[in-house]
Amino acid sequence: MPRLLFTNFTSNSIVDFYIAYVYNEYLNASYNGTPIPQNELVPVGEQIIKEEYTQMGLPSQVVHYIIQYETQVPIQQYGEPSAFYGKPSHLNFAILISGPNGTYIVTTPIVNPIVLEGYTPSYVLNNLDQFPQIVQAS
């Protein structure tokens, strides 16, 4: 099961987490077992995530940004958006953090966070090909 680990983090405000599962573990069905043909994983995934976040009461902007960054914004060193980098094409793990200082998004295949410990986000982003675990996961 995917999870986030926060090290040396102390919140000075309320932090809300909204989690939406899209696919099953084998990428052949939705989280609830509805079969999905491999060539429809991205559009069906988009619909599932829209429905899930709408039910949670989140603004449509949240889903818009996740879908935009996973399906339209290329990974700098690979030239394709993250949803189309892996085979079969599918929405990946996404984290969207928003607050008074801006909105940040990370879309990626799931990688053990210990691999990234001690590196800044910009270092990881600019050196993705130096992390075999990231390359293999994608």
N, CA, C and O atoms as a MOPAC input file, in Angstrom:
PM7 MOZYME 1SCF
protein

 N      0.84100 1    -1.17300 1     0.00000 1
 C      0.00000 1     0.00000 1     0.00000 1
 C      0.89100 1     1.24300 1     0.00000 1
 O      1.83000 1     1.32100 1     0.79300 1
 N      0.61800 1     2.21100 1    -0.86800 1
 C      1.41900 1     3.43400 1    -0.88300 1
 C      1.24700 1     4.22800 1     0.40900 1
 O      0.19500 1     4.18300 1     1.04700 1
 N      2.27900 1     4.94000 1     0.77300 1
 C      2.18700 1     5.78900 1     1.96500 1
 C      3.20700 1     6.91200 1     1.87000 1
 O      4.15600 1     6.85000 1     1.08900 1
 N      2.99400 1     7.92000 1     2.66800 1
 C      3.91600 1     9.04600 1     2.75600 1
 C      4.61100 1     8.99700 1     4.10100 1
 O      3.99600 1     8.66200 1     5.11300 1
 N      5.87100 1     9.32600 1     4.11200 1
 C      6.61000 1     9.43100 1     5.35800 1
 C      7.08800 1    10.87000 1     5.49300 1
 O      7.75800 1    11.39400 1     4.60300 1
 N      6.74500 1    11.50000 1     6.59900 1
 C      7.20400 1    12.85500 1     6.85900 1
 C      8.25300 1    12.77100 1     7.95600 1
 O      7.95000 1    12.36100 1     9.07700 1
 N      9.48100 1    13.15600 1     7.64000 1
 C     10.53000 1    13.16300 1     8.64800 1
 C     10.80600 1    14.60000 1     9.04600 1
 O     10.82400 1    15.50200 1     8.20800 1
 N     11.01600 1    14.79600 1    10.31500 1
 C     11.29900 1    16.12600 1    10.86800 1
 C     10.22900 1    17.14200 1    10.47600 1
 O     10.55500 1    18.27800 1    10.13200 1
 N      8.96200 1    16.74800 1    10.52300 1
 C      7.85700 1    17.62400 1    10.14700 1
 C      6.97300 1    17.86300 1    11.35200 1
 O      6.51600 1    16.92200 1    12.00100 1
 N      6.73900 1    19.12200 1    11.64300 1
 C      5.79100 1    19.51000 1    12.67100 1
 C      4.84100 1    20.50700 1    12.05200 1
 O      5.25900 1    21.55800 1    11.56700 1
 N      3.57500 1    20.18100 1    12.06900 1
 C      2.57700 1    21.07100 1    11.47800 1
 C      2.22900 1    22.18600 1    12.45700 1
 O      2.06000 1    21.94700 1    13.65200 1
 N      2.12600 1    23.39700 1    11.93900 1
 C      1.65800 1    24.49900 1    12.77000 1
 C      0.26600 1    24.93400 1    12.32300 1
 O     -0.19500 1    26.02800 1    12.64700 1
 N     -0.39200 1    24.05000 1    11.57000 1
 C     -1.76000 1    24.30300 1    11.12000 1
 C     -2.43000 1    22.96300 1    10.83600 1
 O     -1.85900 1    21.90500 1    11.09900 1
 N     -3.62600 1    23.01800 1    10.30500 1
 C     -4.35500 1    21.80400 1     9.97800 1
 C     -3.89300 1    21.29700 1     8.61100 1
 O     -3.78500 1    22.06700 1     7.65600 1
 N     -3.62300 1    20.00000 1     8.53300 1
 C     -3.23100 1    19.36900 1     7.28300 1
 C     -4.32000 1    18.35400 1     6.93300 1
 O     -4.59200 1    17.43800 1     7.70900 1
 N     -4.93800 1    18.51800 1     5.77000 1
 C     -5.97300 1    17.59900 1     5.31200 1
 C     -5.41600 1    16.71200 1     4.21300 1
 O     -4.74700 1    17.19800 1     3.30100 1
 N     -5.68500 1    15.42000 1     4.29300 1
 C     -5.27500 1    14.46700 1     3.27200 1
 C     -6.51600 1    13.92200 1     2.58200 1
 O     -7.48100 1    13.53900 1     3.24400 1
 N     -6.49400 1    13.88700 1     1.26100 1
 C     -7.57300 1    13.31300 1     0.45900 1
 C     -6.93700 1    12.25800 1    -0.43800 1
 O     -6.07100 1    12.56800 1    -1.25600 1
 N     -7.36600 1    11.03400 1    -0.28300 1
 C     -6.75200 1     9.93100 1    -1.00500 1
 C     -7.78500 1     9.33500 1    -1.95600 1
 O     -8.91700 1     9.05000 1    -1.56500 1
 N     -7.37900 1     9.15400 1    -3.20600 1
 C     -8.24900 1     8.51900 1    -4.19000 1
 C     -7.49200 1     7.36600 1    -4.83700 1
 O     -6.44900 1     7.57000 1    -5.45800 1
 N     -8.00800 1     6.18100 1    -4.69200 1
 C     -7.45300 1     5.03400 1    -5.38500 1
 C     -8.14000 1     4.93400 1    -6.73700 1
 O     -9.34900 1     5.14300 1    -6.83600 1
 N     -7.38700 1     4.61900 1    -7.76900 1
 C     -7.93200 1     4.58600 1    -9.12000 1
 C     -7.95900 1     3.16000 1    -9.66200 1
 O     -9.00900 1     2.67600 1   -10.08600 1
 N     -6.80600 1     2.48500 1    -9.64800 1
 C     -6.68900 1     1.16100 1   -10.25300 1
 C     -6.42700 1     0.09000 1    -9.19800 1
 O     -6.07600 1     0.37600 1    -8.05300 1
 N     -6.61300 1    -1.15600 1    -9.63600 1
 C     -6.19300 1    -2.25100 1    -8.77200 1
 C     -4.68400 1    -2.46300 1    -8.94500 1
 O     -4.03500 1    -1.78300 1    -9.74000 1
 N     -4.16700 1    -3.37900 1    -8.21800 1
 C     -2.71700 1    -3.62500 1    -8.21500 1
 C     -2.18600 1    -4.11400 1    -9.56300 1
 O     -1.00100 1    -3.94100 1    -9.85000 1
 N     -3.02800 1    -4.71400 1   -10.38700 1
 C     -2.57800 1    -5.30300 1   -11.64500 1
 C     -2.83500 1    -4.42300 1   -12.86900 1
 O     -2.53100 1    -4.82400 1   -13.99300 1
 N     -3.38900 1    -3.23200 1   -12.66100 1
 C     -3.70400 1    -2.30600 1   -13.75000 1
 C     -4.61300 1    -2.94000 1   -14.80600 1
 O     -4.45300 1    -2.69800 1   -16.00200 1
 N     -5.56200 1    -3.74700 1   -14.35100 1
 C     -6.52600 1    -4.31600 1   -15.28800 1
 C     -7.96700 1    -4.06900 1   -14.84900 1
 O     -8.91100 1    -4.56200 1   -15.46600 1
 N     -8.11800 1    -3.29700 1   -13.76800 1
 C     -9.45200 1    -2.98400 1   -13.24800 1
 C     -9.36200 1    -1.74600 1   -12.36900 1
 O     -8.27900 1    -1.30600 1   -11.98100 1
 N    -10.53400 1    -1.19800 1   -12.06800 1
 C    -10.57800 1    -0.06100 1   -11.14500 1
 C    -10.32300 1    -0.56500 1    -9.72800 1
 O    -10.23800 1    -1.77200 1    -9.49800 1
 N    -10.20300 1     0.35400 1    -8.78900 1
 C     -9.96100 1    -0.00500 1    -7.39300 1
 C    -11.06500 1    -0.91200 1    -6.84500 1
 O    -10.82500 1    -1.68100 1    -5.91500 1
 N    -12.29300 1    -0.82700 1    -7.42300 1
 C    -13.39300 1    -1.64500 1    -6.92100 1
 C    -13.63000 1    -2.89900 1    -7.76600 1
 O    -14.61900 1    -3.60300 1    -7.56600 1
 N    -12.71800 1    -3.18200 1    -8.71800 1
 C    -12.79100 1    -4.41900 1    -9.47900 1
 C    -13.45900 1    -4.34000 1   -10.83400 1
 O    -13.56200 1    -5.35800 1   -11.51800 1
 N    -13.91900 1    -3.16500 1   -11.25300 1
 C    -14.51100 1    -3.03200 1   -12.58100 1
 C    -13.41100 1    -3.15000 1   -13.63100 1
 O    -12.46800 1    -2.36000 1   -13.61700 1
 N    -13.51200 1    -4.12800 1   -14.55000 1
 C    -12.45000 1    -4.30700 1   -15.54900 1
 C    -12.24500 1    -3.05400 1   -16.41500 1
 O    -13.20200 1    -2.36200 1   -16.76300 1
 N    -10.98400 1    -2.78000 1   -16.75100 1
 C    -10.61700 1    -1.66100 1   -17.62900 1
 C     -9.66600 1    -2.20000 1   -18.68800 1
 O     -8.61500 1    -2.74100 1   -18.34100 1
 N    -10.00300 1    -2.07000 1   -19.97500 1
 C     -9.05000 1    -2.46200 1   -21.02300 1
 C     -7.78200 1    -1.60500 1   -20.92300 1
 O     -7.86000 1    -0.42200 1   -20.59300 1
 N     -6.63200 1    -2.18900 1   -21.20300 1
 C     -5.36700 1    -1.46400 1   -21.06400 1
 C     -5.32700 1    -0.18100 1   -21.86400 1
 O     -4.74200 1     0.80100 1   -21.40700 1
 N     -5.93100 1    -0.15400 1   -23.04600 1
 C     -5.87900 1     1.06100 1   -23.85900 1
 C     -6.83000 1     2.14600 1   -23.35200 1
 O     -6.87800 1     3.23200 1   -23.93100 1
 N     -7.58400 1     1.87900 1   -22.28700 1
 C     -8.49800 1     2.87000 1   -21.72200 1
 C     -8.13600 1     3.27000 1   -20.29300 1
 O     -8.90900 1     3.96300 1   -19.63100 1
 N     -6.96600 1     2.83600 1   -19.81100 1
 C     -6.59400 1     3.12400 1   -18.42600 1
 C     -6.52100 1     4.62000 1   -18.13000 1
 O     -6.95900 1     5.05500 1   -17.06400 1
 N     -5.98200 1     5.40900 1   -19.04400 1
 C     -5.85100 1     6.84700 1   -18.77900 1
 C     -7.22800 1     7.52200 1   -18.75900 1
 O     -7.55300 1     8.15900 1   -17.75700 1
 N     -8.05800 1     7.41700 1   -19.81400 1
 C     -9.34000 1     8.12400 1   -19.75000 1
 C    -10.27200 1     7.61300 1   -18.65200 1
 O    -10.98200 1     8.40400 1   -18.03000 1
 N    -10.27900 1     6.31100 1   -18.40800 1
 C    -11.11700 1     5.78300 1   -17.32900 1
 C    -10.56700 1     6.24700 1   -15.98200 1
 O    -11.33700 1     6.60000 1   -15.08800 1
 N     -9.25000 1     6.25100 1   -15.83000 1
 C     -8.63200 1     6.75100 1   -14.59800 1
 C     -8.98100 1     8.20400 1   -14.33900 1
 O     -9.24300 1     8.59300 1   -13.20100 1
 N     -8.98500 1     9.01200 1   -15.40300 1
 C     -9.36700 1    10.42000 1   -15.25800 1
 C    -10.79200 1    10.53000 1   -14.73400 1
 O    -11.06800 1    11.33300 1   -13.84300 1
 N    -11.69100 1     9.73300 1   -15.27900 1
 C    -13.08400 1     9.77200 1   -14.84500 1
 C    -13.22800 1     9.32700 1   -13.39300 1
 O    -13.97600 1     9.93300 1   -12.62600 1
 N    -12.51600 1     8.27600 1   -13.01900 1
 C    -12.58800 1     7.78300 1   -11.63800 1
 C    -12.10100 1     8.84500 1   -10.67000 1
 O    -12.75400 1     9.11200 1    -9.66100 1
 N    -10.95700 1     9.45600 1   -10.96600 1
 C    -10.40800 1    10.44200 1   -10.03700 1
 C    -11.31700 1    11.67400 1    -9.94900 1
 O    -11.44900 1    12.26600 1    -8.87800 1
 N    -11.93800 1    12.06200 1   -11.05800 1
 C    -12.90000 1    13.17400 1   -11.02200 1
 C    -14.06500 1    12.84000 1   -10.09400 1
 O    -14.46200 1    13.65400 1    -9.26100 1
 N    -14.60300 1    11.63600 1   -10.24800 1
 C    -15.73700 1    11.22200 1    -9.40800 1
 C    -15.34800 1    11.15000 1    -7.93600 1
 O    -16.09000 1    11.61600 1    -7.07100 1
 N    -14.18500 1    10.56800 1    -7.65200 1
 C    -13.74400 1    10.41900 1    -6.27000 1
 C    -13.57300 1    11.78100 1    -5.58700 1
 O    -14.07800 1    11.99000 1    -4.48300 1
 N    -12.86700 1    12.69900 1    -6.23700 1
 C    -12.62400 1    14.00100 1    -5.61600 1
 C    -13.87800 1    14.86200 1    -5.56200 1
 O    -14.02200 1    15.67400 1    -4.64800 1
 N    -14.78000 1    14.70600 1    -6.51000 1
 C    -16.05500 1    15.42500 1    -6.44500 1
 C    -16.83900 1    14.94500 1    -5.22900 1
 O    -17.40900 1    15.75900 1    -4.50300 1
 N    -16.87500 1    13.62800 1    -4.99800 1
 C    -17.57000 1    13.08500 1    -3.82900 1
 C    -16.95700 1    13.57500 1    -2.53000 1
 O    -17.65800 1    13.70800 1    -1.52700 1
 N    -15.66000 1    13.84700 1    -2.53400 1
 C    -14.98200 1    14.35500 1    -1.33700 1
 C    -15.21500 1    15.85000 1    -1.14100 1
 O    -14.87800 1    16.40200 1    -0.09400 1
 N    -15.79300 1    16.50800 1    -2.15300 1
 C    -16.05800 1    17.93500 1    -2.05000 1
 C    -14.87900 1    18.82000 1    -2.40900 1
 O    -14.86100 1    19.99900 1    -2.05600 1
 N    -13.89200 1    18.26800 1    -3.10700 1
 C    -12.72200 1    19.06800 1    -3.48300 1
 C    -13.02700 1    19.91200 1    -4.71800 1
 O    -13.84600 1    19.52000 1    -5.55000 1
 N    -12.37900 1    21.06000 1    -4.84200 1
 C    -12.57700 1    21.89500 1    -6.03300 1
 C    -12.11300 1    21.16800 1    -7.29500 1
 O    -11.17600 1    20.37000 1    -7.24500 1
 N    -12.75900 1    21.43900 1    -8.40900 1
 C    -12.39700 1    20.78600 1    -9.67200 1
 C    -10.97000 1    21.11500 1   -10.08700 1
 O    -10.37200 1    20.37300 1   -10.86600 1
 N    -10.41400 1    22.21300 1    -9.58300 1
 C     -9.02600 1    22.58500 1    -9.90600 1
 C     -8.03500 1    21.50400 1    -9.48100 1
 O     -7.02800 1    21.28400 1   -10.15500 1
 N     -8.31800 1    20.82900 1    -8.36500 1
 C     -7.40300 1    19.79800 1    -7.87100 1
 C     -7.25900 1    18.70000 1    -8.91800 1
 O     -6.14400 1    18.33600 1    -9.29200 1
 N     -8.38500 1    18.17500 1    -9.39000 1
 C     -8.35300 1    17.12300 1   -10.40400 1
 C     -7.74300 1    17.65100 1   -11.69800 1
 O     -6.95400 1    16.96400 1   -12.34700 1
 N     -8.11100 1    18.86700 1   -12.06600 1
 C     -7.57800 1    19.45800 1   -13.29500 1
 C     -6.05300 1    19.46800 1   -13.27500 1
 O     -5.42200 1    19.07300 1   -14.25500 1
 N     -5.45400 1    19.91300 1   -12.17400 1
 C     -3.99200 1    19.98200 1   -12.09200 1
 C     -3.35900 1    18.59600 1   -12.13500 1
 O     -2.35800 1    18.39500 1   -12.82200 1
 N     -3.93100 1    17.64100 1   -11.41200 1
 C     -3.36100 1    16.29400 1   -11.41500 1
 C     -3.39900 1    15.70900 1   -12.82100 1
 O     -2.39600 1    15.18800 1   -13.30900 1
 N     -4.55100 1    15.79500 1   -13.46900 1
 C     -4.67100 1    15.24400 1   -14.82000 1
 C     -3.76300 1    15.99200 1   -15.79700 1
 O     -3.10800 1    15.37000 1   -16.63300 1
 N     -3.72100 1    17.30700 1   -15.69700 1
 C     -2.87800 1    18.09500 1   -16.59000 1
 C     -1.41200 1    17.69600 1   -16.46300 1
 O     -0.74100 1    17.46700 1   -17.46900 1
 N     -0.91400 1    17.61200 1   -15.23400 1
 C      0.50400 1    17.31300 1   -15.05400 1
 C      0.84200 1    15.86300 1   -15.37300 1
 O      1.97300 1    15.57000 1   -15.76100 1
 N     -0.10900 1    14.95600 1   -15.21800 1
 C      0.17400 1    13.55600 1   -15.54700 1
 C      0.01700 1    13.25300 1   -17.02800 1
 O      0.67000 1    12.34000 1   -17.53200 1
 N     -0.83300 1    13.99400 1   -17.74500 1
 C     -1.12700 1    13.63600 1   -19.13600 1
 C     -0.65600 1    14.65700 1   -20.16800 1
 O     -0.65400 1    14.35700 1   -21.36200 1
 N     -0.25500 1    15.86300 1   -19.73800 1
 C      0.10800 1    16.89200 1   -20.70900 1
 C      1.50800 1    17.46900 1   -20.52400 1
 O      2.10700 1    17.92700 1   -21.49800 1
 N      2.03900 1    17.46200 1   -19.32500 1
 C      3.34400 1    18.07700 1   -19.05500 1
 C      4.42600 1    17.00200 1   -19.11600 1
 O      4.42900 1    16.07900 1   -18.30200 1
 N      5.35200 1    17.11600 1   -20.08400 1
 C      6.38800 1    16.08300 1   -20.21500 1
 C      7.39100 1    16.10300 1   -19.06400 1
 O      7.71000 1    17.15700 1   -18.51400 1
 N      7.87800 1    14.91400 1   -18.71600 1
 C      8.99500 1    14.80600 1   -17.78500 1
 C     10.20300 1    15.33500 1   -18.54200 1
 O     10.47000 1    14.88200 1   -19.65500 1
 N     10.93400 1    16.27300 1   -17.97600 1
 C     11.98800 1    16.98500 1   -18.68900 1
 C     12.96200 1    16.06500 1   -19.41100 1
 O     13.25300 1    16.28700 1   -20.58600 1
 N     13.46400 1    15.05200 1   -18.74800 1
 C     14.51000 1    14.23100 1   -19.35200 1
 C     13.98400 1    13.09300 1   -20.21600 1
 O     14.76400 1    12.41800 1   -20.88900 1
 N     12.66900 1    12.87100 1   -20.20700 1
 C     12.12700 1    11.74300 1   -20.96300 1
 C     11.19900 1    12.17100 1   -22.09100 1
 O     10.89600 1    11.37200 1   -22.97600 1
 N     10.75000 1    13.40500 1   -22.07200 1
 C      9.96500 1    13.94200 1   -23.17900 1
 C      8.51900 1    13.51500 1   -23.23900 1
 O      7.81100 1    13.89800 1   -24.17100 1
 N      8.05300 1    12.73700 1   -22.28100 1
 C      6.66000 1    12.31500 1   -22.24700 1
 C      6.06800 1    12.62300 1   -20.88000 1
 O      6.78500 1    12.62300 1   -19.88000 1
 N      4.76300 1    12.88400 1   -20.82800 1
 C      4.11200 1    13.02100 1   -19.51900 1
 C      4.18000 1    11.68900 1   -18.76000 1
 O      4.28800 1    10.62700 1   -19.37300 1
 N      4.11700 1    11.75100 1   -17.44100 1
 C      4.31100 1    10.54900 1   -16.62700 1
 C      3.28500 1     9.46100 1   -16.90800 1
 O      3.61100 1     8.27900 1   -16.80100 1
 N      2.05600 1     9.82100 1   -17.26300 1
 C      1.03000 1     8.80600 1   -17.52500 1
 C      1.36500 1     7.95000 1   -18.74000 1
 O      0.88900 1     6.82000 1   -18.84700 1
 N      2.17100 1     8.47000 1   -19.65300 1
 C      2.47900 1     7.75000 1   -20.88500 1
 C      3.88200 1     7.18500 1   -20.90700 1
 O      4.29500 1     6.58100 1   -21.89700 1
 N      4.62400 1     7.37600 1   -19.82000 1
 C      5.98500 1     6.87400 1   -19.76900 1
 C      6.00800 1     5.37700 1   -19.46800 1
 O      6.78000 1     4.63000 1   -20.07000 1
 N      5.16600 1     4.94600 1   -18.54400 1
 C      5.10900 1     3.53100 1   -18.20600 1
 C      4.22700 1     2.76200 1   -19.16600 1
 O      3.43500 1     3.35700 1   -19.89800 1
 N      4.35500 1     1.45500 1   -19.17000 1
 C      3.53400 1     0.60800 1   -20.02200 1
 C      2.81000 1    -0.40300 1   -19.14300 1
 O      3.47000 1    -1.11000 1   -18.38100 1
 N      1.50300 1    -0.50300 1   -19.21100 1
 C      0.62200 1     0.28400 1   -20.06500 1
 C      0.48200 1     1.71200 1   -19.52700 1
 O      0.73000 1     1.96700 1   -18.34900 1
 N      0.09000 1     2.62100 1   -20.38800 1
 C     -0.12500 1     4.00400 1   -19.97700 1
 C     -1.22400 1     4.04900 1   -18.91700 1
 O     -2.26800 1     3.41400 1   -19.06800 1
 N     -0.98300 1     4.80300 1   -17.84500 1
 C     -1.95300 1     4.91900 1   -16.75100 1
 C     -1.58700 1     6.10800 1   -15.87600 1
 O     -0.44500 1     6.56900 1   -15.88900 1
 N     -2.55300 1     6.60100 1   -15.11800 1
 C     -2.26400 1     7.65900 1   -14.15900 1
 C     -1.35900 1     7.08000 1   -13.07700 1
 O     -1.51200 1     5.92700 1   -12.67500 1
 N     -0.42300 1     7.88900 1   -12.61600 1
 C      0.52600 1     7.45200 1   -11.59600 1
 C      0.16000 1     8.01900 1   -10.24200 1
 O     -0.88600 1     8.64400 1   -10.06500 1
 N      1.03400 1     7.78800 1    -9.30700 1
 C      0.92800 1     8.35000 1    -7.97000 1
 C      1.09400 1     9.86300 1    -8.05700 1
 O      2.04500 1    10.34000 1    -8.67700 1
 N      0.20000 1    10.61800 1    -7.45500 1
 C      0.30400 1    12.07800 1    -7.49500 1
 C      0.10300 1    12.64600 1    -6.10300 1
 O     -0.73200 1    12.17100 1    -5.33400 1
 N      0.87600 1    13.66200 1    -5.79900 1
 C      0.70300 1    14.42400 1    -4.56300 1
 C      0.53900 1    15.87400 1    -4.96900 1
 O      1.37400 1    16.41600 1    -5.69400 1
 N     -0.52400 1    16.50400 1    -4.51100 1
 C     -0.73200 1    17.92800 1    -4.74100 1
 C     -0.80500 1    18.58300 1    -3.37500 1
 O     -1.64100 1    18.22500 1    -2.54600 1
 N      0.06800 1    19.53600 1    -3.14900 1
 C      0.11500 1    20.26000 1    -1.87600 1
 C     -0.19900 1    21.71500 1    -2.17900 1
 O      0.45200 1    22.33600 1    -3.01900 1
 N     -1.18600 1    22.25000 1    -1.50000 1
 C     -1.57200 1    23.63200 1    -1.75800 1
 C     -1.73200 1    24.37700 1    -0.43900 1
 O     -2.21700 1    23.82600 1     0.54900 1
 N     -1.32300 1    25.61900 1    -0.44200 1
 C     -1.43000 1    26.44500 1     0.74500 1
 C     -1.19700 1    27.88800 1     0.38200 1
 O     -1.15000 1    28.23400 1    -0.79800 1
 N     -1.05100 1    28.73900 1     1.38400 1
 C     -0.90100 1    30.17200 1     1.12300 1
 C      0.37600 1    30.53900 1     0.36600 1
 O      0.46700 1    31.63200 1    -0.19400 1
 N      1.36400 1    29.63700 1     0.34300 1
 C      2.62100 1    29.93200 1    -0.35500 1
 C      2.69500 1    29.32600 1    -1.74900 1
 O      3.75200 1    29.35000 1    -2.37900 1
 N      1.58200 1    28.78300 1    -2.23500 1
 C      1.56800 1    28.23900 1    -3.58700 1
 C      1.07300 1    26.82200 1    -3.64000 1
 O      0.67900 1    26.24200 1    -2.62900 1
 N      1.09900 1    26.27100 1    -4.82900 1
 C      0.66700 1    24.89300 1    -5.06000 1
 C      1.82100 1    24.13000 1    -5.68800 1
 O      2.47300 1    24.61000 1    -6.61600 1
 N      2.05900 1    22.95100 1    -5.17300 1
 C      3.13900 1    22.10000 1    -5.65200 1
 C      2.54700 1    20.76000 1    -6.02500 1
 O      1.62100 1    20.28100 1    -5.37100 1
 N      3.07500 1    20.15100 1    -7.07500 1
 C      2.58500 1    18.84000 1    -7.48600 1
 C      3.75500 1    17.94100 1    -7.83100 1
 O      4.73800 1    18.36700 1    -8.43700 1
 N      3.62400 1    16.68300 1    -7.42700 1
 C      4.58800 1    15.65600 1    -7.77500 1
 C      3.78100 1    14.51900 1    -8.38200 1
 O      2.84000 1    14.02700 1    -7.76000 1
 N      4.13400 1    14.10100 1    -9.57600 1
 C      3.49700 1    12.94000 1   -10.19500 1
 C      4.59800 1    11.98400 1   -10.57500 1
 O      5.54300 1    12.35100 1   -11.27300 1
 N      4.47700 1    10.77000 1   -10.11800 1
 C      5.55300 1     9.81400 1   -10.32700 1
 C      5.08200 1     8.41100 1   -10.03900 1
 O      4.09700 1     8.22400 1    -9.32400 1
 N      5.76500 1     7.41700 1   -10.58200 1
 C      5.54600 1     6.06400 1   -10.07900 1
 C      5.99000 1     6.00400 1    -8.61900 1
 O      6.78300 1     6.83400 1    -8.17500 1
 N      5.49200 1     5.05000 1    -7.89100 1
 C      5.80300 1     4.94200 1    -6.46500 1
 C      7.22400 1     4.40700 1    -6.28300 1
 O      7.61200 1     3.40800 1    -6.88900 1
 N      7.98400 1     5.09200 1    -5.43800 1
 C      9.36600 1     4.72700 1    -5.14100 1
 C      9.53300 1     4.77000 1    -3.62600 1
 O      8.97000 1     5.64000 1    -2.96200 1
 N     10.29200 1     3.84900 1    -3.08700 1
 C     10.56600 1     3.84200 1    -1.66000 1
 C     11.24000 1     5.16900 1    -1.28800 1
 O     12.28400 1     5.49900 1    -1.84900 1
 N     10.67000 1     5.92500 1    -0.36400 1
 C     11.21400 1     7.25400 1    -0.05400 1
 C     12.60800 1     7.24300 1     0.56100 1
 O     13.30200 1     8.25900 1     0.52600 1
 N     13.02200 1     6.13000 1     1.11400 1
 C     14.37000 1     6.05000 1     1.69700 1
 C     15.42300 1     6.28500 1     0.62100 1
 O     16.49700 1     6.81600 1     0.90600 1
 N     15.11600 1     5.88700 1    -0.62900 1
 C     16.03200 1     6.09700 1    -1.75100 1
 C     16.32900 1     7.58100 1    -1.93800 1
 O     17.43000 1     7.94600 1    -2.35100 1
 N     15.36000 1     8.43100 1    -1.64000 1
 C     15.49200 1     9.86800 1    -1.88600 1
 C     15.93900 1    10.65500 1    -0.65700 1
 O     16.12500 1    11.86900 1    -0.73400 1
 N     16.11100 1     9.98500 1     0.45700 1
 C     16.46700 1    10.66300 1     1.69400 1
 C     17.78200 1    11.43700 1     1.55300 1
 O     18.77800 1    10.90500 1     1.06400 1
 N     17.76600 1    12.67700 1     1.98100 1
 C     18.96100 1    13.50800 1     1.94700 1
 C     19.12000 1    14.33500 1     0.68900 1
 O     20.00100 1    15.19200 1     0.62200 1
 N     18.28300 1    14.09500 1    -0.31300 1
 C     18.36000 1    14.85600 1    -1.55900 1
 C     17.28100 1    15.92900 1    -1.57800 1
 O     16.18300 1    15.72100 1    -1.06200 1
 N     17.59200 1    17.06700 1    -2.16800 1
 C     16.57600 1    18.10700 1    -2.32800 1
 C     15.64900 1    17.72700 1    -3.47600 1
 O     16.05400 1    16.98400 1    -4.37000 1
 N     14.41700 1    18.22100 1    -3.46900 1
 C     13.50900 1    17.93400 1    -4.58400 1
 C     14.08500 1    18.35900 1    -5.93600 1
 O     13.91700 1    17.65500 1    -6.93200 1
 N     14.75900 1    19.50500 1    -5.97200 1
 C     15.30600 1    19.95300 1    -7.25600 1
 C     16.42900 1    19.03300 1    -7.73100 1
 O     16.56700 1    18.80000 1    -8.93200 1
 N     17.23100 1    18.50800 1    -6.80700 1
 C     18.28600 1    17.57500 1    -7.20400 1
 C     17.67100 1    16.31400 1    -7.80500 1
 O     18.10700 1    15.84300 1    -8.85600 1
 N     16.65800 1    15.77200 1    -7.13400 1
 C     16.01000 1    14.55600 1    -7.63900 1
 C     15.40900 1    14.82100 1    -9.01500 1
 O     15.59100 1    14.02300 1    -9.93500 1
 N     14.69600 1    15.93000 1    -9.16300 1
 C     14.06000 1    16.25600 1   -10.43100 1
 C     15.07400 1    16.38000 1   -11.55800 1
 O     14.83100 1    15.91200 1   -12.67000 1
 N     16.20200 1    17.00500 1   -11.27600 1
 C     17.21100 1    17.23400 1   -12.31300 1
 C     18.13000 1    16.03300 1   -12.55400 1
 O     18.92900 1    16.03500 1   -13.49100 1
 N     18.01300 1    15.01800 1   -11.71000 1
 C     18.88700 1    13.85100 1   -11.83500 1
 C     18.09900 1    12.54600 1   -11.78900 1
 O     18.57900 1    11.55400 1   -11.24100 1
 N     16.91200 1    12.53600 1   -12.34900 1
 C     16.06000 1    11.34800 1   -12.29100 1
 C     16.76300 1    10.10100 1   -12.80600 1
 O     16.59700 1     9.01800 1   -12.24400 1
 N     17.53600 1    10.24300 1   -13.85500 1
 C     18.18200 1     9.07000 1   -14.43700 1
 C     19.30800 1     8.52000 1   -13.56900 1
 O     19.84500 1     7.45400 1   -13.87300 1
 N     19.67800 1     9.21700 1   -12.50100 1
 C     20.71300 1     8.74800 1   -11.57700 1
 C     20.13400 1     7.84500 1   -10.48100 1
 O     20.88100 1     7.31500 1    -9.65900 1
 N     18.81500 1     7.67000 1   -10.46600 1
 C     18.15200 1     6.85400 1    -9.46200 1
 C     17.54000 1     5.63400 1   -10.15800 1
 O     16.42700 1     5.72100 1   -10.67600 1
 N     18.24900 1     4.49800 1   -10.18000 1
 C     17.73400 1     3.31500 1   -10.87000 1
 C     16.34500 1     2.89700 1   -10.36100 1
 O     15.54100 1     2.36100 1   -11.12400 1
 N     16.06400 1     3.14300 1    -9.07100 1
 C     14.76600 1     2.76300 1    -8.53200 1
 C     13.63800 1     3.55400 1    -9.19600 1
 O     12.55600 1     3.01000 1    -9.41700 1
 N     13.87400 1     4.81900 1    -9.51500 1
 C     12.86200 1     5.63900 1   -10.18400 1
 C     12.70200 1     5.15900 1   -11.62000 1
 O     11.58100 1     5.00500 1   -12.10600 1
 N     13.81400 1     4.92500 1   -12.29300 1
 C     13.74800 1     4.47300 1   -13.69100 1
 C     13.03100 1     3.12600 1   -13.76900 1
 O     12.18100 1     2.93000 1   -14.63800 1
 N     13.36200 1     2.20200 1   -12.87700 1
 C     12.72300 1     0.87100 1   -12.88600 1
 C     11.24700 1     0.96500 1   -12.53800 1
 O     10.43200 1     0.26100 1   -13.13500 1
 N     10.87900 1     1.81900 1   -11.58400 1
 C      9.47600 1     1.95100 1   -11.19300 1
 C      8.62300 1     2.48200 1   -12.31300 1
 O      7.46600 1     2.09100 1   -12.46500 1
 N      9.20100 1     3.38500 1   -13.10800 1
 C      8.40900 1     3.95700 1   -14.19500 1
 C      8.35900 1     3.01900 1   -15.36900 1
 O      7.73400 1     3.33100 1   -16.38300 1

